[in-house]
């Protein structure tokens, strides 16, 4: 049988504790441990979208800092910036976007800033002539939704490729 992880153990101890200060300390420690495990790069949704780009036959750059917001994936041939956003962190508004009850004003302010910064970065990219495509975590969570999202994503890439090749032919 699998042993519970550190976070689960800390949360259980916090619930069982009689002392309020100990309960608060263990709760904060568990939350801190959980938050430290959240990655910003190479997440499973991001790896999945990368595989779709590769499958479509495009080369790409990862987290290109030359562009506002450092897009998760940048496809130079299409001048396309792809952001793979987590619904919670980027305040998507779907069912996965639940603001924590404790310190909700803090979280709401922080997540609203993220959302505003995203919109600002997307506008700057579009001003530079870069197309922006956002893939939300909730779109690829289940197998059925993942297949629909993949088909839609590949269709968008083909459409952008057609537009890019037309522009190149117009220049020549």
C-alpha positions in Angstrom: 0.0 0.0 0.0 1.2 3.5 -0.9 2.2 5.8 1.9 0.6 9.2 2.0 2.9 12.0 0.8 4.3 14.8 2.9 1.6 17.3 2.1 -1.2 14.8 2.9 0.6 13.9 6.2 0.9 17.6 7.1 -2.7 18.4 6.3 -3.9 15.4 8.4 -1.7 16.4 11.3 -3.1 20.0 11.1 -6.7 18.8 11.2 -5.9 16.5 14.1 -4.0 19.1 16.1 -5.8 20.6 19.2 -3.5 23.6 19.4 -4.6 26.4 17.1 -1.1 27.8 16.5 0.2 24.3 15.7 -2.7 23.8 13.3 -2.0 27.1 11.5 1.8 26.3 11.3 1.2 22.8 9.9 -1.4 24.2 7.4 1.0 26.9 6.2 3.8 24.3 5.9 1.6 21.9 3.9 0.4 24.8 1.6 4.0 25.9 1.1 5.1 22.4 0.3 2.3 21.9 -2.2 3.0 25.3 -3.9 6.7 24.6 -4.2 5.9 21.5 -6.3 4.1 23.6 -9.0 6.2 24.0 -12.0 6.2 26.8 -14.5 7.9 25.0 -17.4 7.7 21.5 -18.9 4.3 20.8 -17.5 2.4 17.8 -18.8 -0.1 20.1 -20.8 2.8 21.9 -22.3 4.6 18.7 -23.3 1.3 17.5 -24.9 1.0 20.7 -27.0 4.7 20.5 -28.0 4.0 17.0 -29.3 1.2 18.3 -31.4 3.4 21.0 -32.9 6.1 18.4 -33.6 3.4 16.1 -35.1 2.4 18.9 -37.5 6.0 19.1 -38.7 7.0 22.5 -37.2 10.2 23.5 -35.4 9.7 25.6 -32.3 11.6 27.5 -29.6 10.8 27.2 -25.9 10.2 30.1 -23.6 11.7 32.6 -26.0 12.6 35.6 -23.9 12.8 37.9 -26.9 9.0 38.2 -26.9 6.7 39.7 -24.3 5.5 37.1 -21.8 8.1 34.5 -23.0 5.7 32.3 -24.9 5.8 28.6 -23.9 6.2 27.7 -27.5 7.2 30.0 -30.4 6.9 28.7 -34.0 9.1 31.0 -36.1 7.8 29.8 -39.5 4.3 30.9 -38.6 5.3 33.8 -36.3 3.1 32.1 -33.7 3.3 32.4 -29.9 1.6 29.5 -28.1 0.7 29.9 -24.4 -0.3 26.8 -22.5 -2.2 28.3 -19.5 -3.3 26.8 -16.3 -6.9 27.7 -15.6 -6.3 28.7 -12.0 -3.1 30.8 -12.5 -4.5 32.7 -15.4 -8.1 33.1 -14.1 -9.8 31.4 -17.0 -13.3 31.4 -15.5 -14.0 27.7 -16.0 -14.9 25.2 -13.2 -11.2 24.8 -12.4 -10.9 28.4 -11.4 -11.7 28.3 -7.8 -10.1 31.0 -5.6 -8.9 29.6 -2.3 -11.1 30.5 0.6 -8.3 31.5 2.9 -6.8 34.9 1.9 -9.2 35.1 -1.0 -8.6 38.9 -1.5 -4.8 38.2 -1.8 -5.4 35.5 -4.4 -8.0 37.4 -6.3 -5.7 40.4 -6.6 -2.7 38.2 -7.6 -4.7 36.3 -10.2 -6.3 39.5 -11.7 -2.7 40.9 -12.1 -1.8 37.7 -14.0 -4.8 38.1 -16.2 -4.0 41.8 -17.0 -0.4 41.0 -17.7 -1.4 38.2 -20.1 -3.7 40.6 -22.0 -1.0 43.2 -22.2 1.6 40.7 -23.4 -0.9 39.4 -26.1 -1.5 42.9 -27.4 2.2 43.6 -27.6 2.8 40.4 -29.5 0.1 41.2 -31.9 1.5 44.7 -32.4 4.8 42.9 -33.3 3.0 40.9 -36.0 3.1 37.7 -33.9 -0.1 35.5 -33.8 -1.1 34.4 -30.3 -2.7 31.1 -29.6 -3.8 30.1 -26.0 -4.4 26.5 -25.0 -6.2 26.2 -21.7 -5.5 23.4 -19.3 -9.2 22.5 -19.0 -9.4 22.0 -22.8 -7.0 19.1 -22.6 -7.8 17.5 -19.3 -10.0 14.6 -20.4 -9.4 12.3 -23.3 -12.4 13.3 -25.3 -11.8 17.1 -24.9 -8.1 16.5 -25.6 -8.9 14.9 -29.0 -11.2 17.8 -29.9 -8.6 20.4 -28.8 -5.9 18.5 -30.8 -8.0 18.5 -34.0 -8.8 22.2 -33.6 -5.2 23.1 -32.8 -3.8 21.3 -35.8 -6.5 22.9 -38.0 -5.4 26.4 -36.7 -1.8 25.6 -37.5 -2.7 24.5 -41.1 -4.8 27.7 -41.5 -1.9 29.9 -40.3 0.6 28.0 -42.5 -1.7 28.7 -45.5 -1.8 32.4 -44.6 2.0 32.5 -44.1 2.7 30.9 -47.4 0.3 33.3 -49.2 2.2 36.3 -47.7 5.5 34.8 -48.8 4.2 34.3 -52.4 2.9 37.9 -52.4 6.4 39.2 -51.5 8.1 37.3 -54.3 
